[in-house]
């Protein structure tokens, strides 16, 4: 029977709770620096998360809420510049240690590396954000743990489009049935399952009420031996936290192990 070969990790909301107290705060800092009266509240940002990609989120906000926008001959360039400053402020928050990894992430990554599983990052956030999070919140050498960092504008269509996952499979020469994706949101699940990748979901405060079609296991976190998970959908097989045994069992029960042989 074929074994699971690769774990594909989303970043924001999956590896760390970056959205509410990270990206949202950094956006507001960039707006303030630019002399704008925009302020994205916790609730508003939850609505904006329906759109993936920071630049796309700014444009969506402009189009839907019609805030006062500084006069500019090139709105695309203005948005790109604003987003660049947001990225700067976000990385500064990470350097200050304000955004830790979610429970179980470091443990599971260590287990996967020890077992020889291949690892990849598959995200819509910018490469700079990924680098800052991994090196400041995980480990200074964490970038080297991942065979591929698929991030940002590397594909034209972002999640929920499947392009970023298709790109990852192509670059790593993997078949969908050889992989398991870890996601936190409806858009992420649509992206991964559209290319038939088995997906495990760990929700956060912003995604707790999302729907996750085609997903067999939805949890509140990966958990730790002293911090049990809450199962929202599916069966953890008697375990109280996610380890490689749980992932292998999920893979085997999905029927993908036969295809991966």
C-alpha positions in Angstrom: 0.0 0.0 0.0 1.4 3.4 -1.0 2.5 5.8 1.7 1.9 9.5 2.1 4.9 11.3 0.5 4.3 15.0 1.0 2.7 17.5 3.2 1.6 20.8 1.7 1.0 23.7 4.1 -1.0 26.8 3.8 0.4 29.7 5.9 -2.0 32.4 7.1 -4.4 30.9 9.7 -2.9 27.4 9.3 0.7 27.7 10.5 0.0 30.7 12.6 -3.0 33.0 13.5 -1.6 35.8 11.4 -4.8 37.5 10.2 -6.4 39.4 13.0 -3.4 40.5 15.0 -0.9 40.4 12.2 -1.9 41.3 8.7 -4.9 43.4 9.8 -2.8 45.5 12.1 -0.1 45.9 9.4 -2.7 47.1 6.9 -3.9 49.7 9.3 -0.4 50.9 10.0 0.2 51.3 6.3 -3.0 53.3 5.9 -2.1 55.5 8.8 1.4 56.1 7.4 -0.1 57.1 4.1 -2.3 59.7 5.8 -5.5 57.8 5.1 -8.4 57.5 7.5 -9.1 53.8 6.5 -9.3 51.4 9.5 -10.1 47.8 9.1 -11.9 46.5 12.2 -11.8 42.9 13.3 -15.3 42.3 11.8 -14.6 44.1 8.6 -11.4 42.2 8.1 -13.3 39.0 8.4 -15.5 40.1 5.5 -12.4 41.1 3.5 -10.8 37.7 4.0 -13.3 36.4 1.4 -10.8 37.8 -1.1 -7.4 36.2 -1.2 -4.3 38.3 -1.8 -3.4 41.5 -0.1 -3.5 43.7 -3.2 -6.7 42.1 -4.3 -8.2 42.8 -0.8 -7.4 46.5 -1.0 -9.0 46.8 -4.5 -12.0 44.9 -3.3 -12.4 47.3 -0.3 -12.1 50.3 -2.7 -14.7 48.8 -5.1 -17.2 47.8 -2.5 -17.0 50.5 0.2 -15.8 53.4 -1.9 -13.5 55.0 0.6 -11.8 58.3 -0.1 -8.7 57.4 -2.2 -5.8 59.8 -2.7 -5.6 61.2 -6.3 -3.4 59.0 -8.4 -2.9 58.4 -12.1 -2.0 54.8 -11.5 -4.3 53.0 -9.0 -2.5 49.7 -9.5 0.8 51.3 -8.6 -0.7 53.0 -5.6 -2.2 49.7 -4.3 1.1 47.9 -4.9 3.0 50.6 -2.9 0.5 50.5 -0.1 0.7 46.7 0.1 4.5 46.9 0.1 4.4 49.1 3.2 1.9 46.7 4.8 4.4 43.9 4.2 7.1 45.9 5.9 5.0 46.5 9.0 3.9 42.8 9.1 7.5 41.6 9.1 8.3 44.1 11.9 5.5 42.5 14.0 7.0 39.1 13.4 10.5 40.3 14.3 9.0 41.4 17.7 7.8 37.9 18.3 4.1 38.9 18.3 2.8 36.0 16.1 3.7 32.5 17.3 3.1 29.2 15.5 -0.2 27.5 16.2 -0.2 24.5 18.6 1.3 21.3 17.1 2.8 22.9 14.0 6.5 22.7 15.1 6.0 19.2 16.5 4.3 17.9 13.3 7.0 19.5 11.1 9.7 17.9 13.1 8.0 14.5 12.9 7.6 14.8 9.1 11.2 15.8 8.6 12.4 12.9 10.7 10.2 10.5 8.7 11.5 11.8 5.4 8.3 13.3 4.1 8.6 16.1 1.5 7.4 19.5 2.6 6.0 22.5 0.7 4.4 25.8 1.4 1.4 26.6 -0.8 -0.1 30.0 -0.1 -1.4 33.2 -1.6 0.6 35.5 0.7 3.8 37.1 -0.5 7.2 35.3 -0.3 8.5 38.0 2.0 5.6 37.3 4.5 6.4 33.5 4.3 10.1 34.1 4.9 9.5 36.5 7.9 7.0 34.1 9.5 9.1 31.0 9.1 12.4 32.5 10.2 11.1 34.6 13.1 8.3 32.4 14.5 9.5 28.9 13.6 13.2 28.5 13.2 16.0 30.6 11.7 16.7 27.7 9.3 13.1 26.9 8.6 13.1 27.9 5.0 15.5 25.0 4.2 13.0 22.6 5.6 10.7 23.1 2.6 11.4 21.7 -0.8 9.2 24.4 -2.4 7.8 27.8 -1.4 4.9 28.4 -3.7 3.7 31.8 -2.8 2.2 35.1 -3.9 2.0 36.0 -7.5 3.8 32.9 -8.8 0.5 32.0 -10.4 -2.0 34.4 -11.9 -5.2 33.1 -10.2 -5.1 32.8 -6.4 -7.1 30.6 -4.1 -9.9 29.4 -4.5 -8.5 28.7 -8.0 -6.5 25.5 -8.0 -3.5 27.0 -9.8 -1.1 27.2 -6.8 -1.7 23.6 -6.0 -1.3 22.5 -9.7 1.9 24.5 -9.8 3.2 22.7 -6.7 2.4 19.3 -8.0 4.1 20.1 -11.3 7.2 21.5 -9.6 7.6 18.6 -7.2 6.6 16.0 -9.7 4.0 14.7 -7.4 0.5 13.1 -8.0 -2.4 14.4 -5.9 -2.8 11.0 -4.2 0.7 11.2 -2.8 0.0 14.4 -0.9 -2.0 15.8 2.0 -2.8 19.5 2.3 -3.3 21.4 5.5 -5.7 24.4 5.2 -7.8 26.6 7.4 -10.4 28.2 5.1 -13.2 27.5 2.5 -11.1 29.1 -0.3 -8.1 27.0 0.6 -10.1 23.8 0.6 -11.7 24.6 -2.7 -8.2 25.2 -4.2 -6.7 21.9 -2.9 -9.7 19.6 -3.5 -10.2 20.9 -7.1 -7.0 19.0 -7.9 -8.1 16.0 -5.7 -5.6 16.6 -2.9 -6.7 15.1 0.5 -7.1 18.0 2.9 -7.1 18.4 6.7 -8.6 21.6 8.1 -7.7 23.4 11.3 -10.0 26.3 11.7 -9.4 29.7 13.4 -11.7 32.4 14.7 -12.3 33.8 11.2 -13.0 30.4 9.5 -14.8 28.5 12.2 -18.2 28.9 10.4 -16.8 28.2 6.9 -18.1 25.1 4.9 -15.5 22.6 3.9 -16.9 20.3 1.2 -15.1 17.1 0.5 -13.1 17.3 3.8 -13.1 14.3 6.1 -11.4 15.8 9.1 -12.0 19.4 10.5 -10.3 20.3 13.8 -9.9 23.4 15.9 -6.1 22.9 16.0 -3.4 20.3 15.5 -3.0 20.0 19.3 -0.3 18.8 21.6 -0.1 15.9 24.1 -1.2 18.3 26.9 -3.6 20.3 24.7 -6.2 18.1 23.0 -8.0 19.1 19.9 -11.7 19.6 19.4 -13.0 17.5 16.5 -15.5 19.6 14.5 -16.1 17.0 11.8 -14.8 13.5 11.3 -12.9 11.0 13.5 -9.5 11.3 15.0 -9.3 7.6 15.6 -9.0 7.8 19.4 -6.1 10.3 19.3 -6.2 13.6 21.1 -3.8 15.5 18.8 -2.6 15.2 15.2 0.6 13.3 14.5 2.0 11.3 11.5 0.0 8.3 12.5 -3.2 10.3 12.2 -2.2 11.6 8.8 -1.3 8.2 7.5 -4.5 6.7 8.7 -6.5 9.5 7.1 -4.6 8.9 3.9 -5.2 5.2 4.0 -8.9 5.5 4.8 -9.4 7.9 1.9 -8.4 5.2 -0.6 -5.6 7.3 -2.0 -3.0 4.9 -0.6 -3.9 2.4 -3.3 -3.5 5.0 -6.0 -0.2 6.1 -4.5 1.3 2.6 -4.8 
